[in-house]
C-alpha cells in the first residue's frame, strides 16, 4: 500500500500541470489580473514593462512547474517502482517532456491559447533542471530542492491567491494547488519524522 501512495503526488501534479492548459490560464486572463496590480503598485510603469514582467512570470512558472513534475516522477520511479537512479532520471525526463508536448498540443486546440514548441523546450529545461541534482549524484539535493519548490508553490500560490481576491478574481485552480502543495509538505515532514 505504501508503494502505491508514493505515486499519488506525481499523478496529481501531472493532472494539475495539464489543467493549467485551460483557457483560465491564458496570457490574456493572467495579464488582466496582473496589469491592474502592477499599475496600482507602480503608477509610472509602462505597458511594455508590464508585458515584460508578465512574460517573465509566465516563463518562470513553466520552469518551476516542470522542475517539480520531474522531481516528483523521479522520486516515484525510484522509490515506488524500484528503478535505479539512471533509469529513473531518464524516465522522469521522458514523462515530463511527454507531458509538455501533450500540454502544448492541448493549448493549440483552445481559442484563447496557443501551442508553442518553444514552451516545450522551456518545460523540458525546467524538467532537466529539476533532475540535475539526481544526475550529479546529489541525492540529498533532490529532497531539498523538492521541499524548496513546494514551499515556493505554497507561498507564491498564497500571494497569487491574495492578489486574485484583491482584484476581485475567483482564484481558479489555486484553491486546489495550494492545499496539494501544502499536503505534500506535511507528507514529507511526517515521513521524515517517522524515518528518524
N, C-alpha and C positions, 0 to 999 in steps of 0.2 A: 504494500500500500504506500509506503514512504517513497518508493521509487516513482510511483505514479504521481504523487503530489509534486515532485520536482518538475514535472512537465507543465504544470499549471501556469507559472509566471511567463514562460516563453510563449505559450499558446495565447494567453491573454494579451501580452504585449504585441504579438503579431496581429491579433484582431484589432487592437487599438490603432496600430500604425496604419492598417488598411482602412480603418474607419476615418482617419484623417484625410483620406482622399475624397471625402464627400464635398458637396457644394458649400457646406457650412464653413469650410476652411479655405475657401478660395481667397486669392490675394485681394480681391475687391472687398470681401467681408472682413478679413483681418485688418485691411487698411482702413476701412471705415471706422473701426474701433480704435486703432492706434493714432490716426491723424488728429482727431479732436483732443486726445490726451496729450500728445506732444505739443499741440498748439497752446493748450492750457498751461502746460509746464514751461514751455519756451515760446512766448508770443512772437519772438523775432525769427523763428525757424522758417526756412523756405520750403516750398513744395519739393524741390529736388533733395533737400536734406531729409525730409520726411520719407521720400521714396527710398533713399539710400539706407536709412535706419530700418525701414520696413523690410527691405530686401535682405539686409544683414540678419535680422531676427528670424526671418523665414529660412534662410540657408543654415543658420546655426541650429535651428530646430531639426532640420534634416539630419545633420551630422550627429546631434545628440540622440535623437530617437533611434537611429540605426546603430549607433555605438552601443546603446542599451540593448537593442534587439540581438546583436551578435553576441554580446557577453552572456545574455540570458540563454541563448541557444547553445553556446559553448558549455556553460555550466550544466545545462540539461543533458547534452550529449555525452559529456564526460562523467557526470555523476549518475544521471538517470538511465542512460543507455549503456554505460560502461565502456565507451570508446576511449582509446588512448588519445592523449592530447593532440598530436599532429593531425590525426583524422578528425577529431572534434573541432579543431580550428578550421580546417578546410570545409567541413560540412556546415558549420555555423556560418561561414562566409558565403557558401553557395545558397543556403536558405535565406540569408539576408539579401543577397543580390536578387534572388528569385522574387522575394517579397517586394523589392524596389521595382522590379520590372512589372509585376502584377499591379502594384500601386499606380505607377505612371500610366500603364495601359488603361486602367480603370478611369483615371483622371481624364484621359483623352476622350472618353465617352460622355463626359459631363459638360454641359454647355458653359458653365462658369469656370471650368478648369481647363488646363492644357496638360497633355502628357509631354514630358521633356526628357530626352536622353541625357542631357547634362545633369538633371536631378538624379538619374540612376547612377551616374558616375559619382556625384556628391554623396549619395546614400551609401554607395559601395566604399567610398573613402571613409565615411563615418563608421561603417561596419569593420573595416580593416583597422582603423584607429582603436576601436573598442577591443579588438582581438590582439593588438600589438603586445600588451604585457604577456599574454599567454604564449605568443610566438617567441618572445625573447626569454621565456622561461621564468618570468617573474610572477609566479603563481599567487603570491600574496597581493600583488598589484591588481590582479583581476578582481578579487573581492573588494579591495579598497576602492578601485575605480567604479565598480558597480554601486557600491554604497554612496560614493560622492554623486554619481549621476542620478541615483534615486532621490537623494536629498535635493539636488537641483530641480528634479521633476516636482517634488512636493513644494518646495519654497517658491520656485518660479511659477508653478501652477497656481498656488495660493495668491501670488501677486497678480498674475494674469486674471484670475477669477475676481479678485477685488477690483481691478481696473474695469473688467467687463461690467460688474454690478454698478460701479460708479458712473459709467456712461449709459446705463440702462439696458445693457445686453443681457442675455439669459445665461451665459457661461458655457453652454453647449456641453461638449464631451468632457470638459474639465471637472464636472461633477462626478465623472466616472474615473478619470485618470488619476486625479489627486488621491482619492481613497485607495486605489490599487497600488500606487507607488508607496503610500503610507503603510499599507498592509504588507507589502514586500519588505519594507524596512523593519517592521515588527517581526515578521517571519525570520529575517536574517538575525535580528537581535536575539530572539528566543532560541534559534538554532545554535548560535554561538554560545549562549549560556548553558544549553544542555550538553554541549560537547566539552565544556570546561571541567 
